[in-house]
């Protein structure tokens, strides 16, 4: 079976979120180098408690008084064994000299998107990106001028707004609408917001922190508005490989022809394969030739177009492997999310977990506790000894919410839930 037949077969089958058993070997033909079979299940133990002290961990650096850190989006599991092995073998070669980016890097990205997300990516659309947020920031610099407006959809990842402001642009809110416990885009409101100074919109797909995998119809509608009004869409898809419960992730540039024309997709294996400490492990997909040439040219001019050796090895290892480890990881994350739901339901607490459709981040609605945001954060940190992310930091609509990172061993999660329940009893006593 050649690549074209393989891609057609995947599309006809509905292209499930993960490569079905037996397909992994076929996928090997789409990129240079063999695709490895999964190691024995004992090679990954998500229940293992790993000591992260002495590793300069940002996550654990904030836990100074015995708290359980459940905020920043990295996981407490060992990094994918294929990636660890690839990095170790490369270091054994001894020489870490100047290195070019192999064609296999781009081929691996294109093959992964086709197989995992049913997105038939042409090789020339793919480029290296110096990290997802750095890549987004470079898009701000490339396609907008100081004073231009960039639309965001809060509550949304706080670094979007942070760097818009730092780079002298103006963040404009198009808040999500919360109805019956689910969020949707306010497309009518978006249309009203756009004026002659509006140059870009930053999309979070899947959305962080509310966990939505945006459907194709919503993305196509967004693309139509943005194309008609002359707005580019910069799509952060870093959580795309972590769709859960059989849901599929629709890459923005795959939503419609208009999306291909206006879209700049930036993603990478960072979250799914637990590589947050490998700065610059990312790629971009830009179907429109003029935008692609302009963006990649700007990266080259700033000397930001050259991935480091660990980045190359990590991307190749992650995207060439059998998906058994990733499948097992997602099943474990689902179990953790279900555990949160189970405990809160059994104890009838005044906190409502909103089940994410992707990622290991759970958006908790704490409004029924009736606490101002500062007191809410103090409740978790001081009373429960658990450190979540502050919902208010994600902008409009974040007050009364917190984001809980459940990418941790079940024992750690159980201890955190035990502490939260005890703190709630004290709060109401």
N, C-alpha and C positions, 0 to 999 in steps of 0.2 A: 504493500500500500504506500503510495507516495504522499507527500505533504498535502497536496490539493485534495486528494481523495479523503485523507484523514480529516481535514477541516470540514469538508462537506458532510462527512459522516457525523462529526460532532454536532454540527448545526442541525442536521436532520433529527438527531436524537434529543434535541433540546438542550444540549451542552450543560450537564449538571454542574453544580458548584465545584465538585472535586472530580478528578479523573477517575473513571470507573476502573475496577480491577481488570488488569490485562491491557489497558490502554497505555500505561506508563512506558512499556517497552516500545510501542509504536511511536510515542512522542519523542523518543531518543533520536529518531531520524531527522527531527526538525532543527536540531542544533548540534554544533560540533561537540564531540565527546559522548561517551556512553551515559545513559541514564541509569542510575544505580537503583537496585532493588532495596526495599526497606530492610534495616537490620532487625534482629529479633526484638520482640516487644520489650524485653528487659532493658534495652538500650535507652528507653525513656521511662522514667518513673516520676509522674507528675505529683505524686504524694511526697517525694523526697524534700526534706527541709534543708535548704542550702544556706550556709553562712555567707552573707554578703559583706561582712565587716572587712575592712582593709582593702576594699575594691574601689574606693572613692565614689560609692553609690550616692547619687543625688537623692534618690528615693529614701534611703535609710539615713542619710545625713540629716534629714529633718526630724527623725524620731530620736529625740534626746532624753526622753524620760520614760522609756519603756512602752511607748506607743507602738501600735501596729500601723505602718505606713501603707495606705491604700489610695494614694493620690496619683502621682505622675504615671503616665501610661507605659511602664515597662513591666514585664512579668518576672515572677520569682522562680521560673523553671529554667532548667539548663537549656542553653541555646541548642537549636536543632543539631543532632549529632553529625549529619552530613557536612554542615557548615563548619563545625568545630574541627572535624577531620581534615577538611580541605585547607583550612587556615594552618593547622599544625603541619601538614605535609609541605605547604609552601614555605613555611619558616625553616623547615629542614633543608631547603635548597641553599640556605646560607646567604645568598646574594640578593639584596633588596635594592637593585639599581633602578634607573629610569625605565619605566615600563609603558608601552603603548596599550591602547584599549583594543583587545582582540575583537574581531568580527563576531565571535561566538557570544559576546556580551549582549549585543543587539539581537542576535538570532534567538537567544534564550528568552529574552523579554517577549519578543513577538510570539514565540511558540507557547509560552506560559499564558499569555492573554488569550490566544486562540483556544487552547485546551481547557483552561479553567473558567474563562469568562465568555466563551463563544464570541470573541472579538477578533476577527481576522485582520490582524495588523500587518501592514506592509512594512518591510524592513526600513525603508527610507523615512518612515514616520518616527522612528525611535531615536532618541538621543540620550546621552548621559545627563543627569541633573545632580547638582552638588548638595543633595539632601532635599527633602520635601519642602520644609519651610524656607530654606535658603533659595531653593528653586522658585518658590512662589514670590519671594522678595525680589528676585532678579526679574521676574515677570512684571512686577510693579514698576521697576526701574526701566524696563525695556519698552513697555507699552503705555505708560502714563507719565505725566509731568507733575512737578510739585503743584499742589492746589487742586489737582484733579480728584474726582470722587470715585471711590471704589465701594461697591455694595457688599455687605455681609449679611448673613441670615441668623441672627441670634435667637436663642442662646447657642453660641458656637465657639469653637476653639479660640481661646483668648489671644493667641499669637497672631491671628489674622489682623485684629484691630491694633495690637501693639506695634507691629511693624509698619502698618499703613501710616500710623501717626509718626513713628520715628523717621520714616522716609519722606515726611512732608506732604503726604496725601491726606485726603479727608474720608474717613469711614462713614458710610451711610447705612443705617439699619433698615433691613426689610425683615422684620421679625417673623418667625414661624408662628402659626396659629395652633393652639392646643385645644382640641375638641374631643370629648369623650375618651380622654386618656391617650390620644394619639396626636401626633403633630402632622401638619401639612404646610406646604409653601403658600404664601400669600402672593399669588401671581398678579392679581389685580392691583394690589398695593405696589408691587414691583414696577408695573407699567407706569404708575403715577410718579414714582420716585425719579425716574430717569430724565435727565436733562442734558444740555450740551456739554457739561463738564463731567458727565458720568462716562467713564472709559472702561471699567471692568467690574466683574462680579466674581467673588471668590465662593466657590461651591465646595461644600464638605460632603463627600459621597463615598462611602456611607457617612452619615452625619455624626459628628462628635460634638456634644456629649449625648444626644438623645437617641442615637443608635439606629436611625432609619437607613435602610437600603432604598434609595429613591427609585421608583418604578420608571420604566421607559417612557410612559406617557407624560409623567411630570417633567422628566428631563427634556423631552422633545418640546414640550410647551415652553419651558424656560429658554431653550435654544432659539425657538422662533421669535420670542420677544426680544432677546438680546441681539440676534442678527438684524432684525428689523430696526432696532434702535441704535445700532452701531456699537454694541458693548461686547467685549471679549469675555469668555468664561474661563477662569483658572480653576481647575478641578483638583482638589486634594483627595486622593483615593488610597491613602496609606492603610486604611482598614479594610480595603476591598477583598483581600484574601481570607478574611475572617467572618464571612457571612455564615449564619447559624441556622439550625433547624431546616436544612435543605433549601434555604432561600438562595436565589442567585443574585449576584452583583452585576448591575448594568453599568459598564464604564460610560462616562458622559459622552465621549466622542463616538460611541456606538449607538447612541439613542436615535440619531436621525442624520440626514445629510447636512442640515443646518448646524447641528452640533459638531460635525466634522469641520465645518468652515469656521466656527467661532471658538472652538475649544482648544485648551492647552491642558493636557492631563499630566499630572505629576504623581508618581507612586513609587513603591519599592517594597522589598521584603522585610523592612525594618520591624513592623509590629508583629506580623504573622510568625516570623522566625526569630523574634526576640533579639534584634541586632541594634538596639537604640544607641549603644555606645560606639558603633562603627559610623562615625559621621560621614555623610556623603553617599550613603548606600541607597541610591535612588535613580530613577530614569524619568524621561518625559516622552509623551506620545503627542505629536502635533501633525495631524493629517494635512492641514493647509500649508502649502509650500512656502508662501510669502511669510507667514507667521513663524514657521519653523526656521527659515533662513535667518530671519531677524533675531529670533531668540537664541539660537545656537551661535550665531555670530557675536551676540552680546556676551554670552558665556565665555566664548573663546577670547574676546577682547579683554575680559576681566581675569583671564587665566583661571577659569572655573570649569573647564571642560575636560579635565584630566583626572579620572578616578584613581585612587590609590590602590596598591596591590591588594590589601584586605578587602576593599570594596569589590573589585573584580572577582576575586575568589569566592566571596560570600554570595554574590548575585548568581554566579554560575552554579555553585553548589545548591543553593536554595531552589533554583528554577529548573535544575536537571534531575532532581531526585524523585523517587517514588513519593506519592502524596500520603503515605500511610501515617507518617509522623504528624503531619498537619491535620489529617482527619482525626487522629487520636487526641491531639491538642484541643480541637474544636469540641469534640465530645466531652472532654473534661471541663472545658469552660461552660458548656451548656449545663453540665451537672452542678457546677458552682452557682450559676444563675438560678437554677431550679431550687437549690438549697436556700438561697436568700428568700425566694418567693415562699417556699414551704415554711420556714421559720417565722417569717413575718405574718403569714396567714394563720398559722397555728396559734400564735400568741396574740393575734388581733392587735397588732401595734398600729400606731398612727403614722406609719411610714409606708408609702406605696411604691414598690419597685416597678419601673417601666421596662419591660423586657426588651433588651436590644436585639435588633435583627442582625447585627454584626458587632464584633469586637468583644473585649473582656471588661468593658466599662458599663456600669449600671447606673442609670439616672434615677435617683431616689426623690420622690415627692414628699417633702417633710412639712408642707404648709399646714397640715392639720395639727402639728405640735404648737403652732401659734407663737413661735420664737422669732424675734428679729434675727437677721442673718448673722450678725456678730455673735449673738447668744447661741444660735444654732451651731456655728462652728466651734464655739467654746464647749458646747454640750458634747460634741463628738470627741474633741481633743482632750478636754480636761476631765470630763465625767466618764466617758467610755474608753478613753485612751486609744482611740482610733483616729487616724488622720485621713480624711477624704479630701477631694478637691471642692473648693468653694463654688457653688452654683452661680453666685452673683458675679464671679469673675468671667462668666461666659456671656455677660451682657443682658439685654432686655429679656425678661422671662425667666431669668435664672434665680431670682430671689425665692427663698423657701425650698430650694433644691440643693442637693449635693451629688457629686459623682463618685462612685465607689469602684475601685479597681479590684476585680475578683480574679485576676490572673495570678493566682497563688495556690499553694497546696491546700487541700480540703481542711487539714487540721488548723492552718492559719486562719482560714475563713471561719471555721466553727468557733475559734477563740474570739475573733472579732465580733461575730454575731452574739456570742454569749455576753461579751462586754456591753454591747449596745442594748440588749434586753435588760441587763442589770441596771444600766444607767437610766433607761426608760422607767423602770420601777421606782427608782429614786426620784425621778422628775415628777411623778404623779403621786408620790406618797406625802 
